[in-house]
């Protein structure tokens, strides 16, 4: 017996193998097979059998030893008929006994299957982890001497480790199933959004948009970085989605990161991920957008707002397809196609030392400029049809259309908020409409779409940029000057209010953050803003 226990001690030293197995093995079948192989080095037996619980029965799924045969490997036991097995699961404790104990109300699990001598030694080990009971391990050997308690204790630990491995495998399977469902859902959504983007581009009537769609399709077939520029609301993300859908990566993830919407201190973690404990609040490891987009496309929206100190790390990640998560010294590689979008004048940002020139040239290998809506008014009929169909899926108001007179009214407007402002105007008109046709009176765009009925109205004469037959060439203002003057007039009208109903952002059809960014760019000083409300 001393030699046997000595062998057990050596087996305990090898338990590292089982611990590693419990945390790395994905296949349940391989897990059980290798687990039993490990057991042969620890305990002497003629038959070791693993039973898993399935519908109230213990079903044999693996067996080892000289007595293992086909019948053993396909054996099923009703749990209600075997008190010793049921007791092991209820008490969560291993138990050793001899075959003679079965005469006290418990049948031999292998009666009629194996020809074991009367009084042979048996052991039952529960496989339990957390609140779950996964099954039992049974050991049999021909000797009529009960397994010693130290051996029972050792195999009980083995059973706990094996149950933990089964639990981990079950959790991995659940995670992968949910991940597949999420991926399929994301692919369906991406197909829908991508299809809409393609439709808007390819059915455009304007020459500039047809040429843009042609060039976008050409670059989509490569992995070349694309820089998409354009005013706020022109549909830069829609164009990026279309490029992804037209590429060979269409079945892989399309991941976006709005560089202006995340605090500067968290952007590095969002891009590259972090390890648990790397900073306050990092309670677990987290993958960044680069890892999420592996094999697919990453859109860096509003890339012009990226902090300068992070631009060098982004440049390296793009060039080498490698980076280190926050708090880690291990390099992670990700195969990602980069698209970038911005409304910021990056050449000016470079001159002002707010954007790295080397990063700009890396991103702008193939630049695409989305024209503002005022430069492609002939696309209004198709755009209205697409946007109304989009809204119909959300609101249920189907069959809505814009009349020819309504389109003429829309075409007379400058649309400083571009597609986003047009979508808002159509949604507001749809909500207020009593029928299915939207005529000229449906659109309150004398001032700006999106203003509430209680908001102060701008006089038509207050809108700069209107055509004046008496205007002299030398008196024409630059576009920036016109925008600056107009924003100041709106701020004066709203008494400096930027946020909320009736605020300047609502009147202009812009996000408050976009308006404040534009005010800063145009040099509108604090004293000129009156009172700027905070969120």
PADO-289955 format. One record per residue (C-alpha): chain; x, y, z. Coordinates in nm, 4 decimals, always signed. Each point is the difference from the previous one (the first is absolute). Layout:
% PADO-289955
(atom A, (X, Y, Z)) ...
***
This chain:
% PADO-289955
(atom A, (+0.0000, +0.0000, +0.0000)) (atom A, (+0.2910, +0.2376, +0.0734)) (atom A, (+0.1243, -0.0393, -0.3570)) (atom A, (-0.3454, +0.0714, -0.1329)) (atom A, (-0.0338, +0.3211, +0.2044)) (atom A, (+0.3491, +0.1041, -0.1112)) (atom A, (-0.1182, -0.0338, -0.3565)) (atom A, (-0.2990, +0.2114, +0.0884)) (atom A, (+0.2285, +0.2775, +0.1224)) (atom A, (+0.1859, -0.0032, -0.3305)) (atom A, (-0.3380, +0.0247, -0.1683)) (atom A, (-0.0861, +0.3082, +0.2044)) (atom A, (+0.3184, +0.1634, -0.1277)) (atom A, (-0.1311, -0.0598, -0.3517)) (atom A, (-0.3290, +0.1681, +0.0851)) (atom A, (+0.1235, +0.3124, -0.1780)) (atom A, (-0.0822, -0.1841, -0.3225)) (atom A, (-0.3613, -0.0369, +0.1060)) (atom A, (-0.0267, +0.3632, +0.1118)) (atom A, (+0.1275, +0.1128, -0.3390)) (atom A, (-0.2382, -0.2405, -0.1682)) (atom A, (-0.2925, +0.1423, +0.1960)) (atom A, (+0.0691, +0.3525, -0.1242)) (atom A, (+0.1010, -0.0578, -0.3629)) (atom A, (-0.1781, -0.3025, -0.1466)) (atom A, (-0.2996, +0.0919, -0.2160)) (atom A, (-0.1218, -0.3477, -0.1003)) (atom A, (-0.1942, -0.1792, +0.2746)) (atom A, (+0.0840, -0.3381, -0.1527)) (atom A, (+0.3715, +0.0779, -0.0088)) (atom A, (-0.0201, +0.1416, +0.3508)) (atom A, (-0.1470, -0.3222, +0.1366)) (atom A, (+0.2417, -0.2205, -0.1933)) (atom A, (+0.3075, +0.1875, +0.1193)) (atom A, (-0.1418, +0.0248, +0.3512)) (atom A, (-0.0297, -0.3766, +0.0244)) (atom A, (+0.3514, -0.0386, -0.1405)) (atom A, (+0.1244, +0.2186, +0.2849)) (atom A, (-0.1934, -0.2123, +0.2504)) (atom A, (+0.1827, -0.3168, -0.1062)) (atom A, (+0.3216, +0.1529, +0.1363)) (atom A, (-0.1565, +0.0668, +0.3392)) (atom A, (-0.2295, -0.2902, +0.0981)) (atom A, (+0.0055, -0.3724, -0.0707)) (atom A, (-0.3243, -0.1337, -0.1483)) (atom A, (-0.1327, -0.2579, -0.2432)) (atom A, (-0.2782, +0.2255, -0.1199)) (atom A, (-0.0575, +0.3761, +0.0221)) (atom A, (-0.3282, +0.1244, -0.1434)) (atom A, (-0.1289, +0.3560, -0.0425)) (atom A, (-0.3770, +0.0429, +0.0144)) (atom A, (-0.1716, +0.3304, -0.0869)) (atom A, (-0.3530, +0.0932, +0.1096)) (atom A, (-0.2474, +0.0108, -0.2865)) (atom A, (-0.3780, +0.0059, +0.0519)) (atom A, (+0.0131, -0.1717, +0.3405)) (atom A, (+0.2415, -0.2688, -0.1161)) (atom A, (+0.3726, -0.0479, +0.0405)) (atom A, (+0.1364, -0.0668, -0.3485)) (atom A, (+0.3492, -0.1427, -0.0493)) (atom A, (+0.2088, +0.2296, -0.2211)) (atom A, (+0.3563, -0.1294, +0.0554)) (atom A, (+0.1742, -0.3017, +0.1524)) (atom A, (+0.3568, -0.1154, +0.0668)) (atom A, (+0.1596, -0.3192, +0.1273)) (atom A, (+0.0333, -0.3707, -0.0908)) (atom A, (-0.3739, -0.0578, +0.0523)) (atom A, (-0.1188, +0.2870, -0.2208)) (atom A, (-0.2069, -0.1323, -0.2903)) (atom A, (-0.2643, +0.1206, -0.2418)) (atom A, (-0.2857, -0.0789, +0.2405)) (atom A, (+0.1608, +0.2071, +0.2756)) (atom A, (+0.0483, +0.2938, -0.2330)) (atom A, (-0.3723, +0.0074, -0.0866)) (atom A, (-0.1410, -0.0772, +0.3431)) (atom A, (-0.2943, +0.1982, +0.1464)) (atom A, (-0.1199, -0.0137, +0.3619)) (atom A, (-0.3305, +0.1387, +0.1373)) (atom A, (+0.1201, +0.2075, +0.2944)) (atom A, (-0.3019, -0.0935, +0.2126)) (atom A, (+0.1079, -0.3669, +0.0034)) (atom A, (+0.3498, +0.0581, +0.1406)) (atom A, (+0.0004, +0.1563, +0.3500)) (atom A, (+0.3809, +0.0015, +0.0293)) (atom A, (+0.0348, +0.2086, -0.3162)) (atom A, (-0.2847, +0.2318, +0.0994)) (atom A, (+0.1482, +0.0442, +0.3484)) (atom A, (+0.3366, +0.0993, -0.1435)) (atom A, (-0.1659, +0.2771, -0.2026)) (atom A, (-0.2152, +0.1189, +0.2909)) (atom A, (+0.2849, +0.0101, +0.2544)) (atom A, (+0.2632, +0.1062, -0.2551)) (atom A, (+0.2427, -0.2367, +0.1672)) (atom A, (+0.1910, -0.2949, -0.1431)) (atom A, (-0.0678, -0.3412, +0.1516)) (atom A, (+0.1922, -0.3310, -0.0047)) (atom A, (-0.1559, -0.3398, +0.0695)) (atom A, (+0.0064, -0.3604, -0.1113)) (atom A, (-0.2432, -0.1764, -0.2273)) (atom A, (-0.1479, -0.1744, +0.3045)) (atom A, (-0.1510, +0.3363, +0.1068)) (atom A, (-0.2265, -0.0129, -0.3052)) (atom A, (-0.2003, -0.2725, +0.1697)) (atom A, (-0.1452, +0.2673, +0.2296)) (atom A, (-0.2457, +0.1468, -0.2431)) (atom A, (+0.2408, +0.1106, -0.2735)) (atom A, (+0.0522, -0.1886, -0.3234)) (atom A, (+0.3317, -0.0467, -0.1761)) (atom A, (+0.0208, +0.2655, -0.2795)) (atom A, (+0.1650, -0.2556, -0.2240)) (atom A, (-0.2216, -0.3000, +0.0804)) (atom A, (-0.0359, -0.2005, -0.3218)) (atom A, (+0.2679, +0.2063, -0.1716)) (atom A, (+0.3187, -0.1110, +0.1785)) (atom A, (+0.1034, -0.3184, +0.1768)) (atom A, (+0.1655, +0.1445, +0.3112)) (atom A, (+0.0755, -0.2212, +0.3035)) (atom A, (-0.2289, +0.0308, +0.3038)) (atom A, (+0.1212, +0.2569, +0.2519)) (atom A, (+0.2151, +0.1965, -0.2475)) (atom A, (+0.1052, +0.3554, +0.0938)) (atom A, (-0.2033, +0.2978, -0.1280)) (atom A, (+0.0161, +0.3787, +0.0217)) (atom A, (-0.2594, +0.2628, -0.0979)) (atom A, (+0.1169, +0.3613, -0.0513)) (atom A, (-0.2500, +0.2834, -0.0652)) (atom A, (+0.0718, +0.2525, -0.2765)) (atom A, (-0.1426, +0.3250, +0.1404)) (atom A, (+0.0921, +0.3654, -0.0590)) (atom A, (-0.1897, +0.3023, +0.1233)) (atom A, (-0.3685, -0.0862, +0.0143)) (atom A, (+0.0282, -0.2605, -0.2747)) (atom A, (+0.0379, -0.3776, +0.0241)) (atom A, (+0.1488, -0.1344, -0.3217)) (atom A, (+0.0220, -0.3722, +0.0804)) (atom A, (+0.2182, -0.2548, +0.1793)) (atom A, (+0.3266, -0.1854, -0.0428)) (atom A, (+0.0041, -0.3671, +0.1025)) (atom A, (+0.3135, -0.2035, +0.0643)) (atom A, (+0.0026, -0.3812, +0.0272)) (atom A, (+0.2809, -0.2462, +0.0622)) (atom A, (-0.0089, -0.3773, +0.0497)) (atom A, (+0.1603, +0.0008, +0.3483)) (atom A, (-0.2373, -0.0374, +0.2925)) (atom A, (+0.1735, +0.2733, +0.1987)) (atom A, (-0.1656, +0.3423, +0.0327)) (atom A, (+0.1883, +0.3019, -0.1403)) (atom A, (+0.1854, +0.1747, +0.2893)) (atom A, (-0.1325, +0.3412, +0.1044)) (atom A, (+0.3071, +0.2000, -0.1162)) (atom A, (-0.0556, -0.1365, -0.3493)) (atom A, (-0.3707, +0.0832, +0.0192)) (atom A, (+0.0833, +0.3568, +0.1051)) (atom A, (+0.2418, +0.0375, -0.2886)) (atom A, (-0.2461, -0.1264, -0.2608)) (atom A, (-0.2697, +0.2251, +0.1501)) (atom A, (+0.2234, +0.3006, -0.0761)) (atom A, (+0.0449, -0.1364, -0.3506)) (atom A, (-0.3808, -0.0168, -0.0341)) (atom A, (-0.0320, +0.3642, +0.1054)) (atom A, (+0.2624, +0.1047, -0.2536)) (atom A, (-0.1653, -0.1998, -0.2754)) (atom A, (-0.3402, +0.1498, +0.0850)) (atom A, (+0.1515, +0.3485, -0.0149)) (atom A, (+0.1397, -0.0825, -0.3435)) (atom A, (-0.3428, -0.1231, -0.1121)) (atom A, (-0.1545, +0.3228, +0.1296)) (atom A, (+0.2579, +0.2070, -0.1881)) (atom A, (-0.0642, -0.1966, -0.3199)) (atom A, (-0.3749, +0.0529, +0.0434)) (atom A, (+0.0492, +0.3728, +0.0522)) (atom A, (+0.2232, +0.0209, -0.3077)) (atom A, (-0.2636, -0.1784, -0.2061)) (atom A, (-0.2687, +0.2393, +0.1265)) (atom A, (+0.2183, +0.3025, -0.0735)) (atom A, (+0.0802, -0.1232, -0.3508)) (atom A, (-0.3681, -0.0664, -0.0694)) (atom A, (-0.0970, +0.3500, +0.1137)) (atom A, (+0.2930, +0.1455, -0.1934)) (atom A, (-0.1141, -0.1782, -0.3164)) (atom A, (-0.3526, +0.1317, +0.0514)) (atom A, (+0.1294, +0.3534, +0.0542)) (atom A, (+0.2258, -0.0315, -0.3045)) (atom A, (-0.2853, -0.1211, -0.2170)) (atom A, (-0.2218, +0.2818, +0.1294)) (atom A, (+0.2768, +0.2506, -0.0674)) (atom A, (+0.0457, -0.1381, -0.3517)) (atom A, (-0.3711, +0.0352, -0.0712)) (atom A, (-0.0004, +0.3551, +0.1335)) (atom A, (+0.3161, +0.0822, -0.1909)) (atom A, (-0.1496, -0.1442, -0.3191)) (atom A, (-0.3066, +0.2175, +0.0502)) (atom A, (+0.1956, +0.3171, +0.0759)) (atom A, (+0.2568, -0.0729, -0.2677)) (atom A, (-0.2713, -0.0686, -0.2553)) (atom A, (-0.1672, +0.3310, +0.0793)) (atom A, (+0.3309, +0.1833, -0.0352)) (atom A, (+0.0679, -0.1671, -0.3334)) (atom A, (-0.3462, +0.0910, -0.1222)) (atom A, (+0.0363, +0.3676, +0.0887)) (atom A, (+0.3360, +0.0159, -0.1759)) (atom A, (-0.0776, -0.1971, -0.3122)) (atom A, (-0.3439, +0.1449, -0.0783)) (atom A, (+0.1162, +0.3602, +0.0314)) (atom A, (-0.0744, +0.2230, -0.2971)) (atom A, (+0.2841, +0.2455, +0.0596)) (atom A, (+0.3189, -0.0498, -0.1976)) (atom A, (+0.2140, +0.0666, +0.3077)) (atom A, (-0.1659, -0.2798, +0.1992)) (atom A, (+0.0104, -0.2502, -0.2848)) (atom A, (+0.3718, +0.0682, -0.0383)) (atom A, (+0.0463, -0.0353, +0.3765)) (atom A, (-0.1764, -0.3391, -0.0018)) (atom A, (+0.2194, -0.1192, -0.2870)) (atom A, (+0.3218, +0.0999, +0.1769)) (atom A, (-0.1206, -0.1475, +0.3301)) (atom A, (-0.0673, -0.3351, -0.1680)) (atom A, (+0.3477, +0.0016, -0.1517)) (atom A, (+0.1791, +0.0632, +0.3284)) (atom A, (-0.2257, -0.2420, +0.1879)) (atom A, (+0.1648, -0.2909, -0.1827)) (atom A, (+0.3340, +0.0871, +0.1662)) (atom A, (+0.1177, +0.0376, +0.3594)) (atom A, (+0.1101, +0.3592, -0.0636)) (atom A, (-0.0827, +0.2466, +0.2798)) (atom A, (-0.2738, +0.2447, -0.0964)) (atom A, (-0.0541, +0.3488, +0.1425)) (atom A, (-0.3605, +0.1161, -0.0351)) (atom A, (-0.0501, +0.3737, +0.0419)) (atom A, (-0.3103, +0.2132, -0.0070)) (atom A, (-0.2172, +0.2305, +0.2029)) (atom A, (-0.1932, -0.1224, +0.3003)) (atom A, (-0.2990, -0.2111, -0.0999)) (atom A, (+0.1092, -0.0813, -0.3559)) (atom A, (-0.0062, -0.3772, +0.0637)) (atom A, (+0.3663, -0.0863, +0.0522)) (atom A, (-0.0796, -0.3105, +0.2062)) (atom A, (-0.2477, -0.1191, -0.2646)) (atom A, (+0.2744, +0.0238, -0.2630)) (atom A, (+0.2407, -0.1902, +0.2269)) (atom A, (-0.2553, -0.2783, +0.0495)) (atom A, (-0.0489, -0.0234, -0.3760)) (atom A, (+0.3772, -0.0338, -0.0542)) (atom A, (+0.0077, -0.2799, +0.2584)) (atom A, (-0.2939, -0.1773, -0.1656)) (atom A, (+0.1685, +0.0226, -0.3413)) (atom A, (+0.3307, -0.1400, +0.1339)) (atom A, (+0.1267, -0.3565, +0.0451)) (atom A, (-0.0423, +0.0572, +0.3762)) (atom A, (-0.3781, +0.0388, -0.0243)) (atom A, (-0.0682, -0.3103, +0.2123)) (atom A, (+0.2359, +0.1179, +0.2754)) (atom A, (-0.0681, +0.2634, +0.2702)) (atom A, (-0.0557, +0.3681, -0.0778)) (atom A, (+0.1013, +0.1903, +0.3143)) (atom A, (-0.0288, +0.3753, +0.0564)) (atom A, (+0.1647, +0.2330, +0.2496)) (atom A, (-0.1120, +0.3615, +0.0293)) (atom A, (+0.3176, +0.1743, +0.1133)) (atom A, (-0.1937, +0.3121, +0.1044)) (atom A, (-0.2530, -0.1813, +0.2193)) (atom A, (+0.2410, -0.1653, +0.2472)) (atom A, (+0.2053, +0.1840, +0.2663)) (atom A, (+0.3650, +0.0340, -0.0996)) (atom A, (+0.1139, -0.2020, +0.3017)) (atom A, (-0.2005, -0.3041, -0.1106)) (atom A, (+0.0725, +0.0076, -0.3727)) (atom A, (+0.3176, -0.2113, +0.0191)) (atom A, (-0.1869, -0.2717, +0.1885)) (atom A, (-0.2868, +0.0164, -0.2496)) (atom A, (+0.2396, -0.0382, -0.2911)) (atom A, (+0.2408, -0.2604, +0.1334)) (atom A, (-0.1752, -0.1567, +0.3018)) (atom A, (+0.1356, -0.0370, +0.3527)) (atom A, (+0.0902, -0.2549, +0.2658)) (atom A, (-0.1748, -0.0380, +0.3315)) (atom A, (+0.1423, +0.2409, +0.2580)) (atom A, (+0.1829, +0.2162, -0.2555)) (atom A, (-0.1892, +0.3062, +0.1247)) (atom A, (-0.2767, +0.0904, +0.2445)) (atom A, (-0.3224, -0.1627, -0.1167)) (atom A, (+0.1721, -0.2681, -0.2108)) (atom A, (-0.1661, -0.2925, +0.1769)) (atom A, (+0.0603, -0.2498, -0.2799)) (atom A, (+0.1936, -0.0457, -0.3227)) (atom A, (-0.1658, +0.1707, -0.2940)) (atom A, (+0.0649, -0.0188, -0.3730)) (atom A, (+0.0344, +0.3252, -0.1931)) (atom A, (-0.1536, +0.0962, -0.3320)) (atom A, (+0.3051, -0.1221, -0.1921)) (atom A, (-0.0427, -0.3509, +0.1419)) (atom A, (-0.3775, +0.0088, -0.0544)) (atom A, (+0.0552, +0.0907, -0.3660)) (atom A, (+0.2587, -0.2751, -0.0655)) (atom A, (-0.0510, -0.1264, -0.3536)) (atom A, (-0.2467, +0.2800, -0.0743)) (atom A, (-0.0191, +0.3778, -0.0193)) (atom A, (+0.0534, +0.2710, +0.2615)) (atom A, (-0.1536, +0.3433, -0.0588)) (atom A, (+0.1664, +0.2813, +0.1947)) (atom A, (-0.2768, +0.2588, -0.0066)) (atom A, (+0.0906, +0.3632, +0.0735)) (atom A, (+0.3673, -0.0989, -0.0099)) (atom A, (+0.0928, +0.3693, -0.0020)) (atom A, (-0.1007, +0.0148, +0.3678)) (atom A, (+0.2543, -0.2668, +0.1023)) (atom A, (+0.2452, +0.1305, +0.2656)) (atom A, (+0.3487, +0.0662, -0.1375)) (atom A, (+0.1647, -0.2215, +0.2628)) (atom A, (-0.2000, -0.3008, -0.1229)) (atom A, (+0.0592, +0.0600, -0.3705)) (atom A, (+0.3509, -0.1521, +0.0052)) (atom A, (-0.1329, -0.3256, +0.1497)) (atom A, (-0.2777, -0.0099, -0.2582)) (atom A, (+0.2520, +0.0529, -0.2805)) (atom A, (+0.2077, -0.2947, +0.1233)) (atom A, (-0.3080, -0.2232, +0.0316)) (atom A, (-0.1015, +0.0823, -0.3574)) (atom A, (+0.3478, -0.0488, -0.1465)) (atom A, (+0.1044, -0.3119, +0.1906)) (atom A, (-0.3449, -0.1452, +0.0776)) (atom A, (+0.1263, -0.0408, +0.3568)) (atom A, (-0.0552, +0.1728, +0.3340)) (atom A, (+0.0153, -0.0534, +0.3775)) (atom A, (-0.3186, +0.0159, +0.2112)) (atom A, (+0.0111, +0.2455, +0.2889)) (atom A, (+0.1855, -0.1612, +0.2912)) (atom A, (+0.1585, -0.2732, -0.2145)) (atom A, (+0.3505, -0.0451, -0.1397)) (atom A, (-0.1121, -0.2693, -0.2452)) (atom A, (-0.0508, +0.0928, -0.3632)) (atom A, (-0.3371, -0.0854, -0.1520)) (atom A, (-0.0449, -0.0258, -0.3754)) (atom A, (-0.3203, +0.0799, -0.1865)) (atom A, (-0.0740, -0.0100, -0.3719)) (atom A, (-0.2206, +0.3065, -0.0428)) (atom A, (-0.0973, +0.2155, -0.2983)) (atom A, (-0.0064, +0.3666, +0.1044)) (atom A, (-0.2551, +0.2567, -0.1100)) (atom A, (+0.0031, +0.3511, +0.1492)) (atom A, (-0.2567, +0.2781, -0.0144)) (atom A, (+0.0058, +0.3636, +0.1049)) (atom A, (-0.1650, +0.3374, -0.0565)) (atom A, (+0.3148, +0.1762, +0.1244)) (atom A, (+0.2427, +0.1655, -0.2429)) (atom A, (+0.2955, -0.2266, +0.0742)) (atom A, (+0.2453, +0.2134, -0.2012)) (atom A, (-0.0815, +0.2930, +0.2261)) (atom A, (+0.0235, -0.2280, +0.3057)) (atom A, (+0.3492, -0.1049, -0.1146)) (atom A, (+0.1053, +0.3646, -0.0346)) (atom A, (-0.1286, +0.0630, +0.3526)) (atom A, (+0.1891, -0.3045, +0.1352)) (atom A, (-0.3254, -0.1723, +0.0965)) (atom A, (+0.0424, -0.2907, -0.2426)) (atom A, (+0.3082, -0.1983, -0.0992)) (atom A, (+0.0993, +0.0390, -0.3624)) (atom A, (+0.1309, -0.3580, -0.0242)) (atom A, (-0.3328, -0.1353, +0.1296)) (atom A, (-0.1890, +0.2153, -0.2490)) (atom A, (+0.1949, -0.1404, -0.2933)) (atom A, (-0.0497, -0.3536, +0.1319)) (atom A, (-0.3769, +0.0464, +0.0219)) (atom A, (-0.0530, +0.1981, -0.3192)) (atom A, (+0.1462, -0.2467, -0.2496)) (atom A, (-0.3384, +0.0107, -0.1748)) (atom A, (-0.2046, +0.3079, +0.0989)) (atom A, (-0.3724, +0.0192, -0.0700)) (atom A, (-0.1952, +0.3234, +0.0489)) (atom A, (-0.3721, -0.0153, +0.0620)) (atom A, (-0.1625, +0.3108, -0.1454)) (atom A, (-0.2552, +0.1933, +0.2078)) (atom A, (-0.3644, -0.0363, -0.0893)) (atom A, (-0.0168, +0.3500, -0.1506)) (atom A, (+0.2452, -0.1156, -0.2700)) (atom A, (-0.2190, -0.2914, -0.1088)) (atom A, (-0.3598, +0.1132, +0.0287)) (atom A, (-0.0978, -0.2281, -0.2901)) (atom A, (+0.0427, -0.2931, +0.2425)) (atom A, (-0.2803, +0.1237, +0.2280)) (atom A, (-0.2754, -0.2270, -0.1460)) (atom A, (+0.2053, -0.3180, +0.0554)) (atom A, (+0.1269, +0.1148, +0.3395)) (atom A, (-0.3511, +0.0800, +0.1210)) (atom A, (-0.1252, -0.3411, -0.1155)) (atom A, (+0.2824, -0.1835, +0.1806)) (atom A, (-0.0311, +0.2014, +0.3202)) (atom A, (-0.3790, -0.0369, +0.0129)) (atom A, (+0.0360, -0.3758, -0.0438)) (atom A, (+0.2559, -0.0080, +0.2825)) (atom A, (-0.2398, +0.1905, +0.2257)) (atom A, (-0.2913, -0.2234, -0.0967)) (atom A, (+0.1776, -0.2977, +0.1567)) (atom A, (+0.0218, +0.1910, +0.3283)) (atom A, (-0.3304, +0.1863, +0.0049)) (atom A, (-0.2279, -0.2267, -0.2029)) (atom A, (-0.1071, +0.2966, -0.2183)) (atom A, (+0.0322, -0.1676, -0.3392)) (atom A, (-0.0932, +0.1391, -0.3372)) (atom A, (+0.1200, +0.3527, +0.0761)) (atom A, (+0.1234, +0.2042, -0.2959)) (atom A, (+0.1042, +0.3551, -0.0767)) (atom A, (-0.2057, +0.1768, -0.2659)) (atom A, (+0.1706, +0.1824, -0.2911)) (atom A, (-0.0858, +0.3322, +0.1625)) (atom A, (+0.1444, -0.1272, +0.3283)) (atom A, (+0.3222, -0.1015, -0.1770)) (atom A, (+0.0219, +0.3470, -0.1522)) (atom A, (-0.0290, +0.1467, +0.3497)) (atom A, (+0.2769, -0.2288, +0.1253)) (atom A, (+0.2213, +0.0853, -0.2983)) (atom A, (-0.0240, +0.3714, +0.0823)) (atom A, (+0.1682, -0.0517, +0.3375)) (atom A, (+0.3773, -0.0005, +0.0668)) (atom A, (+0.0033, -0.2978, +0.2442)) (atom A, (+0.2928, +0.0955, +0.2256)) (atom A, (-0.0613, -0.3249, +0.1931)) (atom A, (-0.0019, -0.2050, -0.3239)) (atom A, (-0.1489, -0.3535, +0.0074)) (atom A, (-0.0451, +0.0024, +0.3772)) (atom A, (-0.2031, +0.3220, -0.0157)) (atom A, (-0.2016, -0.1324, -0.2953)) (atom A, (-0.0781, -0.3185, +0.1933)) (atom A, (-0.1154, +0.2074, +0.2988)) (atom A, (-0.2195, +0.2191, -0.2207)) (atom A, (-0.1612, -0.3053, -0.1613)) (atom A, (-0.0584, -0.1720, +0.3346)) (atom A, (-0.1603, +0.3108, +0.1486)) (atom A, (-0.2192, +0.0428, -0.3077)) (atom A, (-0.1017, -0.3676, +0.0128)) (atom A, (-0.1024, +0.0255, +0.3656)) (atom A, (-0.2183, +0.3064, -0.0653)) (atom A, (-0.1463, -0.1215, -0.3316)) (atom A, (-0.3684, -0.0980, -0.0183)) (atom A, (+0.0391, -0.1787, -0.3339)) (atom A, (+0.2730, -0.1735, -0.1932)) (atom A, (+0.1140, +0.2932, -0.2158)) (atom A, (+0.2417, +0.2618, +0.1260)) (atom A, (-0.0516, +0.3331, -0.1751)) (atom A, (+0.1711, +0.3398, +0.0355)) (atom A, (-0.1888, +0.0862, +0.3185)) (atom A, (+0.1311, -0.3198, +0.1655)) (atom A, (+0.3503, +0.1433, +0.0272)) (atom A, (+0.0752, +0.2844, +0.2379)) (atom A, (+0.3342, +0.0911, -0.1545)) (atom A, (-0.0437, +0.3740, -0.0359)) (atom A, (+0.2350, +0.0169, +0.2970)) (atom A, (+0.1451, -0.3430, +0.0689)) (atom A, (-0.1519, -0.3466, +0.0123)) (atom A, (-0.0173, -0.1472, +0.3467)) (atom A, (-0.1031, +0.3193, +0.1846)) (atom A, (-0.2984, -0.0499, +0.2284)) (atom A, (-0.3201, +0.1944, -0.0497)) (atom A, (+0.0733, +0.2044, +0.3115)) (atom A, (+0.3520, +0.0915, -0.1089)) (atom A, (+0.0632, +0.3557, -0.1214)) (atom A, (-0.0035, +0.0214, -0.3793)) (atom A, (+0.2629, +0.1634, -0.2215)) (atom A, (-0.1163, +0.2506, -0.2544)) (atom A, (+0.0765, -0.0966, -0.3568)) (atom A, (+0.2196, +0.3084, -0.0302)) (atom A, (+0.2136, -0.1291, +0.2888)) (atom A, (+0.1126, -0.3047, -0.1961)) (atom A, (+0.3322, +0.0828, -0.1684)) (atom A, (+0.0932, -0.1513, -0.3290)) (atom A, (-0.3222, +0.0919, -0.1780)) (atom A, (+0.0231, +0.1261, -0.3570)) (atom A, (+0.0077, +0.3785, -0.0293)) (atom A, (-0.0172, +0.1495, -0.3492)) (atom A, (+0.1722, +0.3169, +0.1230)) (atom A, (+0.2992, -0.1872, +0.1453)) (atom A, (+0.3361, +0.1146, -0.1376)) (atom A, (+0.2869, -0.2488, -0.0546)) (atom A, (+0.2249, +0.1879, +0.2413)) (atom A, (-0.2594, -0.0243, +0.2752)) (atom A, (-0.0263, -0.3815, -0.0025)) (atom A, (+0.0943, -0.1493, +0.3373)) (atom A, (+0.1965, -0.3219, +0.0411)) (atom A, (-0.2023, -0.3041, +0.1025)) (atom A, (+0.1675, +0.0010, +0.3423)) (atom A, (-0.0937, +0.3639, +0.0507)) (atom A, (-0.3606, -0.0700, -0.0986)) (atom A, (-0.0159, -0.2933, +0.2431)) (atom A, (+0.1509, +0.2098, +0.2774)) (atom A, (-0.2465, +0.2831, -0.0566)) (atom A, (-0.2939, -0.2388, -0.0129)) (atom A, (+0.0968, -0.1840, +0.3190)) (atom A, (+0.0387, +0.3333, +0.1811)) (atom A, (-0.3478, +0.1078, -0.1134)) (atom A, (-0.1518, -0.3264, +0.1230)) (atom A, (+0.1823, +0.0304, +0.3330)) (atom A, (-0.1305, +0.3544, +0.0327)) (atom A, (-0.3511, -0.1225, -0.0705)) (atom A, (+0.0269, -0.2747, +0.2645)) (atom A, (+0.1805, +0.2252, +0.2518)) (atom A, (+0.3048, -0.2220, -0.0198)) (atom A, (-0.1899, -0.3223, +0.0689)) (atom A, (+0.1682, -0.2936, -0.1773)) (atom A, (-0.1658, -0.3075, +0.1531)) (atom A, (-0.3594, -0.1103, +0.0318)) (atom A, (-0.3263, +0.0842, -0.1822)) (atom A, (+0.0203, +0.3413, -0.1584)) (atom A, (+0.3796, +0.0031, +0.0357)) (atom A, (+0.2346, +0.0970, -0.2791)) (atom A, (+0.0979, -0.3632, -0.0696)) (atom A, (-0.3655, -0.1005, -0.0471)) (atom A, (-0.0659, +0.2983, -0.2271)) (atom A, (+0.3056, -0.0810, -0.2097)) (atom A, (-0.0765, -0.3742, -0.0124)) (atom A, (+0.3362, -0.0874, +0.1568)) (atom A, (+0.1193, -0.1924, +0.3026)) (atom A, (+0.0974, +0.2416, +0.2803)) (atom A, (+0.3537, -0.1414, +0.0057)) (atom A, (+0.0280, +0.0516, -0.3777)) (atom A, (-0.1211, +0.3581, +0.0288)) (atom A, (+0.2479, +0.0786, +0.2784)) (atom A, (+0.2809, -0.1543, -0.2045)) (atom A, (-0.0984, +0.2129, -0.3000)) (atom A, (-0.0204, +0.3117, +0.2191)) (atom A, (+0.3522, -0.0654, +0.1228)) (atom A, (+0.1238, -0.0539, -0.3548)) (atom A, (-0.1594, +0.3263, -0.1161)) (atom A, (+0.1500, +0.1937, +0.2889)) (atom A, (-0.3263, +0.0952, +0.1707)) (atom A, (+0.1267, +0.1314, +0.3324)) (atom A, (-0.1614, -0.0637, +0.3394)) (atom A, (-0.1308, +0.3577, +0.0257)) (atom A, (-0.1748, -0.0422, -0.3323)) (atom A, (-0.1781, -0.3169, +0.1133)) (atom A, (-0.2096, +0.1645, +0.2709)) (atom A, (-0.0887, -0.2826, +0.2419)) (atom A, (+0.0823, -0.3573, -0.1063)) (atom A, (-0.2147, -0.2523, +0.1896)) (atom A, (+0.1684, -0.3130, +0.1308)) (atom A, (-0.1448, -0.3488, -0.0395)) 
***
